[in-house]
Amino acid sequence: QVQLVESGGGLVQAGGSLRLSCAASGDTFSTYVMGWFRRAPGKEREFVARISWSGAGIYTLASVKGRFTISRDNAKNTVYLQMNNVKPEDTAVYYCAAGRLNSGGGYFYNYWGQGTQVTVSS
């Protein structure tokens, strides 16, 4: 059982920066793959980025690559999403998730936070 709490969302102007944080508790944080997802207006929830438990393996959605950076600090049981040069289309509810590799070679996220709203004004 893992509890995840996101923070850092809010209103920001296009071109600005924002850092989202996800604090984990309840289980061994360092053993989980951590991911960020988002649900934008009129769209389904989509994957944004993930980071391996060691922090060495990182994958970021192409549309945000170069602008968003995922990182984690296992000593603090926290994962971050640094959002730079944000765009109005980045407006969404952002969710933190913890998961493990599944038998199909992908990831299954067992635990989810409640989400934090990011609104980018033009």
C-alpha positions as YAML, in Angstrom:
chain: A
units: angstrom
residues:
- id: 1
  name: GLN
  ca: [0.00, 0.00, 0.00]
- id: 2
  name: VAL
  ca: [1.37, 3.36, -1.11]
- id: 3
  name: GLN
  ca: [-0.10, 6.78, -0.55]
- id: 4
  name: LEU
  ca: [0.80, 9.52, -3.00]
- id: 5
  name: VAL
  ca: [0.17, 13.23, -2.59]
- id: 6
  name: GLU
  ca: [0.87, 15.70, -5.37]
- id: 7
  name: SER
  ca: [1.60, 19.35, -4.84]
- id: 8
  name: GLY
  ca: [2.95, 22.33, -6.73]
- id: 9
  name: GLY
  ca: [0.17, 22.86, -9.22]
- id: 10
  name: GLY
  ca: [-1.39, 26.21, -9.88]
- id: 11
  name: LEU
  ca: [-1.79, 29.00, -12.38]
- id: 12
  name: VAL
  ca: [1.20, 29.99, -14.46]
- id: 13
  name: GLN
  ca: [1.68, 32.09, -17.57]
- id: 14
  name: ALA
  ca: [2.86, 30.56, -20.82]
- id: 15
  name: GLY
  ca: [6.63, 30.39, -20.90]
- id: 16
  name: GLY
  ca: [6.87, 30.12, -17.16]
- id: 17
  name: SER
  ca: [7.99, 27.26, -14.95]
- id: 18
  name: LEU
  ca: [6.44, 25.06, -12.35]
- id: 19
  name: ARG
  ca: [7.69, 22.14, -10.30]
- id: 20
  name: LEU
  ca: [5.32, 19.41, -9.25]
- id: 21
  name: SER
  ca: [6.13, 17.19, -6.31]
- id: 22
  name: CYS
  ca: [4.77, 13.81, -5.32]
- id: 23
  name: ALA
  ca: [5.35, 12.65, -1.77]
- id: 24
  name: ALA
  ca: [5.05, 8.92, -1.12]
- id: 25
  name: SER
  ca: [4.42, 7.06, 2.09]
- id: 26
  name: GLY
  ca: [3.23, 3.70, 3.36]
- id: 27
  name: ASP
  ca: [5.62, 1.37, 1.52]
- id: 28
  name: THR
  ca: [9.14, 1.12, 0.16]
- id: 29
  name: PHE
  ca: [9.22, 4.01, -2.27]
- id: 30
  name: SER
  ca: [12.58, 3.20, -3.81]
- id: 31
  name: THR
  ca: [11.34, -0.13, -5.22]
- id: 32
  name: TYR
  ca: [8.67, 1.46, -7.42]
- id: 33
  name: VAL
  ca: [8.75, 2.90, -10.88]
- id: 34
  name: MET
  ca: [7.22, 6.35, -10.65]
- id: 35
  name: GLY
  ca: [5.25, 8.04, -13.35]
- id: 36
  name: TRP
  ca: [3.50, 11.28, -14.14]
- id: 37
  name: PHE
  ca: [0.28, 11.37, -16.12]
- id: 38
  name: ARG
  ca: [-2.09, 14.13, -17.09]
- id: 39
  name: ARG
  ca: [-5.64, 14.63, -18.24]
- id: 40
  name: ALA
  ca: [-6.14, 17.72, -20.36]
- id: 41
  name: PRO
  ca: [-9.55, 19.23, -21.19]
- id: 42
  name: GLY
  ca: [-11.28, 17.15, -23.83]
- id: 43
  name: LYS
  ca: [-8.64, 14.43, -23.77]
- id: 44
  name: GLU
  ca: [-8.08, 11.10, -22.13]
- id: 45
  name: ARG
  ca: [-5.46, 10.68, -19.48]
- id: 46
  name: GLU
  ca: [-2.04, 10.36, -21.05]
- id: 47
  name: PHE
  ca: [1.40, 9.32, -19.95]
- id: 48
  name: VAL
  ca: [3.89, 12.12, -19.43]
- id: 49
  name: ALA
  ca: [7.06, 10.62, -17.96]
- id: 50
  name: ARG
  ca: [8.41, 7.80, -15.85]
- id: 51
  name: ILE
  ca: [11.54, 7.11, -13.88]
- id: 52
  name: SER
  ca: [12.95, 3.80, -12.68]
- id: 53
  name: TRP
  ca: [13.40, 3.01, -9.03]
- id: 54
  name: SER
  ca: [17.13, 3.64, -9.35]
- id: 55
  name: GLY
  ca: [16.60, 6.93, -11.13]
- id: 56
  name: ALA
  ca: [18.75, 5.84, -14.06]
- id: 57
  name: GLY
  ca: [15.98, 4.88, -16.46]
- id: 58
  name: ILE
  ca: [13.91, 7.82, -17.70]
- id: 59
  name: TYR
  ca: [11.37, 8.15, -20.46]
- id: 60
  name: THR
  ca: [9.52, 11.32, -21.35]
- id: 61
  name: LEU
  ca: [6.63, 11.94, -23.73]
- id: 62
  name: ALA
  ca: [7.93, 13.40, -26.98]
- id: 63
  name: SER
  ca: [5.64, 16.42, -26.84]
- id: 64
  name: VAL
  ca: [7.14, 17.58, -23.55]
- id: 65
  name: LYS
  ca: [10.72, 16.37, -24.03]
- id: 66
  name: GLY
  ca: [13.15, 19.21, -23.56]
- id: 67
  name: ARG
  ca: [10.66, 21.12, -21.45]
- id: 68
  name: PHE
  ca: [9.72, 18.68, -18.70]
- id: 69
  name: THR
  ca: [12.15, 16.75, -16.53]
- id: 70
  name: ILE
  ca: [11.28, 13.93, -14.16]
- id: 71
  name: SER
  ca: [13.49, 13.15, -11.20]
- id: 72
  name: ARG
  ca: [13.28, 11.41, -7.86]
- id: 73
  name: ASP
  ca: [14.88, 11.63, -4.47]
- id: 74
  name: ASN
  ca: [14.51, 8.29, -2.74]
- id: 75
  name: ALA
  ca: [15.93, 9.67, 0.49]
- id: 76
  name: LYS
  ca: [12.98, 12.06, 0.58]
- id: 77
  name: ASN
  ca: [10.45, 9.58, -0.88]
- id: 78
  name: THR
  ca: [9.60, 12.18, -3.48]
- id: 79
  name: VAL
  ca: [9.35, 12.36, -7.26]
- id: 80
  name: TYR
  ca: [9.35, 15.63, -9.17]
- id: 81
  name: LEU
  ca: [8.22, 16.96, -12.49]
- id: 82
  name: GLN
  ca: [10.03, 20.13, -13.47]
- id: 83
  name: MET
  ca: [7.96, 21.95, -16.07]
- id: 84
  name: ASN
  ca: [9.72, 24.66, -18.03]
- id: 85
  name: ASN
  ca: [8.48, 26.81, -20.90]
- id: 86
  name: VAL
  ca: [4.95, 25.70, -20.25]
- id: 87
  name: LYS
  ca: [2.30, 26.09, -22.92]
- id: 88
  name: PRO
  ca: [-1.47, 26.49, -22.72]
- id: 89
  name: GLU
  ca: [-1.85, 22.95, -24.03]
- id: 90
  name: ASP
  ca: [-0.07, 21.74, -20.90]
- id: 91
  name: THR
  ca: [-3.14, 22.69, -18.91]
- id: 92
  name: ALA
  ca: [-4.34, 19.53, -17.22]
- id: 93
  name: VAL
  ca: [-4.74, 17.69, -13.98]
- id: 94
  name: TYR
  ca: [-1.42, 16.00, -13.30]
- id: 95
  name: TYR
  ca: [-1.30, 12.68, -11.50]
- id: 96
  name: CYS
  ca: [1.54, 10.87, -9.82]
- id: 97
  name: ALA
  ca: [1.57, 7.08, -9.91]
- id: 98
  name: ALA
  ca: [3.64, 4.21, -8.53]
- id: 99
  name: GLY
  ca: [3.99, 0.93, -10.36]
- id: 100
  name: ARG
  ca: [5.95, -2.12, -11.38]
- id: 101
  name: LEU
  ca: [6.84, -3.91, -14.59]
- id: 102
  name: ASN
  ca: [4.13, -6.30, -15.78]
- id: 103
  name: SER
  ca: [4.44, -9.60, -17.61]
- id: 104
  name: GLY
  ca: [3.93, -7.88, -20.96]
- id: 105
  name: GLY
  ca: [7.03, -5.78, -20.58]
- id: 106
  name: GLY
  ca: [5.15, -2.60, -19.79]
- id: 107
  name: TYR
  ca: [4.24, -0.96, -16.54]
- id: 108
  name: PHE
  ca: [1.21, -1.31, -14.35]
- id: 109
  name: TYR
  ca: [0.58, 1.54, -11.97]
- id: 110
  name: ASN
  ca: [-1.06, 0.29, -8.82]
- id: 111
  name: TYR
  ca: [-1.23, 3.50, -6.84]
- id: 112
  name: TRP
  ca: [-2.35, 6.96, -7.81]
- id: 113
  name: GLY
  ca: [-2.46, 10.36, -6.24]
- id: 114
  name: GLN
  ca: [-5.50, 12.60, -6.34]
- id: 115
  name: GLY
  ca: [-3.97, 14.95, -8.88]
- id: 116
  name: THR
  ca: [-2.96, 18.57, -8.95]
- id: 117
  name: GLN
  ca: [-4.33, 21.16, -11.35]
- id: 118
  name: VAL
  ca: [-1.95, 22.98, -13.65]
- id: 119
  name: THR
  ca: [-3.42, 25.87, -15.60]
- id: 120
  name: VAL
  ca: [-1.32, 27.73, -18.16]
- id: 121
  name: SER
  ca: [-2.59, 31.09, -19.33]
- id: 122
  name: SER
  ca: [-1.72, 32.45, -22.75]
...
